[in-house]
Amino acid sequence: KYQRFKLFDKSNTLAGLLTAIKEAQNDPSVNGIAINTSGLMANREILWEIREQLKEFKSAGKKIVMFIDRPNIDIYHFASIADQIVMDPTGTMTLEGYIMGRTFLKGTLAKLGIGFDEWRFFKYKSAAESFSRDKMSDADREQRQKLVDDYYKLAKSDICESRKISPERFDQLVDDVVLFLSEDALKEGLVDTLGRWETVKEIIKKWEGEEKKMVGTGALTKFRLPYDNYWGEPPRVAVIYALGACAMDEGITARKLVKDVQAVTDDSRVKAVVLRVDSPGGDALASDYIAEALKKCKEKKPVIISQGYVAASGGYWLSMYGDTIVAAPNTITGSIGVIGGWLYNKGLKDTLGMSTDFVKVGKHADLGFGFRLPFIGVGIPDRNMTDEERSKVELMIKTMYKEFVTKVASGRKKQFDDIEPIAQGRVWSGYDGKQNGLVDVLGGLEIAIQIARDRAGICPKQDVKIVEYPEKGLIDMSFLQPKLFGVSIEDDPILNYIKFRLQHNGQPMPMLPIDEMEFGQKE
C-alpha cells in the first residue's frame, strides 16, 4: 500500500520499504537483507520498483536472500535479484507468462433489457467495448498484445541475467514446463536451496564477518549518513498520492486533492512536489481540476510525476504538466483519448414491472429521465438518444479529444502533430512511453523523489523531510465508507463499474476499461 494510518496500522508502505532498503545500503553494520515473500501481495509495477532498489543495494556489495513458497512469474521475477533463493520443499512455482483479458457484458445487458450506444471515434479507445462487444476489437487486441509482450520481455531479461539462464531455455520453461515442484525448480537452477524460513536464518549465520543479528526495518531508520551541518528544519518534498478512478468526491477525490496541491504550492517549506499517479482515469472534470492546480504549482516549484501500475487516460491527464514524468517499464500509460456511451432501458423496466410518467417543458427535458435500478441505487434513462442529441455529444467528444491532445502537447513541449499519432486512445507500456516521448525517465518513486530534490537545488548531502498527502487519519474507518473501484475495493468491481458508468451516463470520459480499473494500486 502507499500510506498507512497513524494508529494500529503496521502495514508496509512502498515509500517505507524503499527508504528501509536505502538505509540498509548506507548502514555499514548491515551485511544483507532477508525477505520472506510468503503471502506477498503487490502488483508487478510495485515489485519492479522494490527490485530495482534491491539491485542498488546489491551493487554496494551486500547480499540478498529470499524465501519463496508458491511464486508466480511476477513474484519469481522479484525474487530473482537475490544472491540465494530458498524455496519451501512443499511449494510450487508457476512460470505462466502473461495474459490480459476482458469481461464483456453485451450479452448480459441484452438479457437484462438494458441497451448501450457506444460513442467511439478513436481507433484504440476501447473502454466501452465491455458493454458493446463480446470479444476484443482488432485495435484493442493489438495494444494489449504489445503490453503483455513488454511484460514478458522485462521479466525474461531480468530473470535470465540474475539466474544465468539462456533466453531460449527460459522460453522453454515457460511454454513446456510451466509448473515446477520444488525439486524441479532446484534442478533447473531457478532456486538454490530447499527449506523454510529457519533455513534462511542459517544461511545468514554463515555469511562472512562478525556474528549476525537479524533486525526489522524499523531499526534501520536510526542510522543516517553524515549530512552537512544545516541549521533549522530540513527542506520538504511533498509526495501527493492520486489513487483510483478520477472522480470529484470518490476515488482520487479531486475536490479534496486540489486543496492539498494548493497547500503545498503556497507552503514555502515545500521545495518540490512529487505526484504519484495510480489511476485509470474517469471523469475529465476531476482530471482537469488537479492538472490545472499542478500547472499553477509548477510555476513556483518543480513538479515531478511518478506513474505507478496505471497512469493512463485521465491518469495521464493528471501527469501531463509535470516537469518530468517517471514511469516503470511495466507501467500502463498513455491512452490519450476520450470515449462515451449511453446506457438506457431496453425492456428491463417491463421485466421488473416498473413504470414511469412525467410532465416536461423543453424538447430534450426527458433526456436522462428514467427509473432507479434496485440494489445499485442509480437511475437508468427510459430512452436512447436521438440522432440530433447524439451528434451534439459526438462534437463534444471530438472537441474534448482535441483539447486533451493540445494540453499534452503543451505540457510535453511538443506540437499537436507530434502527439496525435501516439494518442488515438492507445495504451503504452512505460518502456514504449519512454521511446515515444510520453515518459522522460524509467524508474520508480525513489527516482522521482531524487529528481525532485535535484530540480529544487537541494544539496545531495542535505537531509529532506518527506511530507505525504492526503494526510491519513488516525485509524482505518473505510468499512463505514462507500467504495469506488480502484481504491479499497470491497464490492463486486463489475457492479461498481456499471454504477460509475450510470452516474456519468452520456459524459465524454478519458478512462480505461474495467480490467485496468480492477487492478489499480490500493491505498
ABEGO torsion letter per residue (X at the ends): XABBBABGBABBBAAAAAAAAAAAAABAABABBBBBABGBBBBAAAAAAAAAAAAAAAAAGBBBBBBBABBBAAAAAAAAABABBBBBAABBBBBAEBBBBBBBAAAAAAAAGBBBBBBBABAABAAAAAAABABBBAAAAAAAAAAAAAAAAAAAAAAAAAAGBBAAAAAAAAAAAGBBBAAAAAAAGABABBEBAAAAAAAAAABBEBBBBBBBAAAAAABBBBBBBBBEBBBBBBBBBBBEBBBAABEAGAAAAAAAAAAAAABAABABBBBBBBBAEEBAAAAAAAAAAAAAAAAABBBBBBBBABBBEAAAAAAAABABBBBBAABBBEGBBBBBBBBBBAGAAAAAGBBBBBBBBEAAAABGBBBBBBGAGBBBBABBBBAAAAAAAAAAAAAAAAAAAAAAAAAAGBBAAAAAAABGGBBBBAAAAAAAGABABBEBAAAAAAAAAAAAGBBAABBBBBBBOBBBBABBAAAABBBBBGBGBABBAAAAAAAAAAAABGBBBBBBBAAAAAABBBX
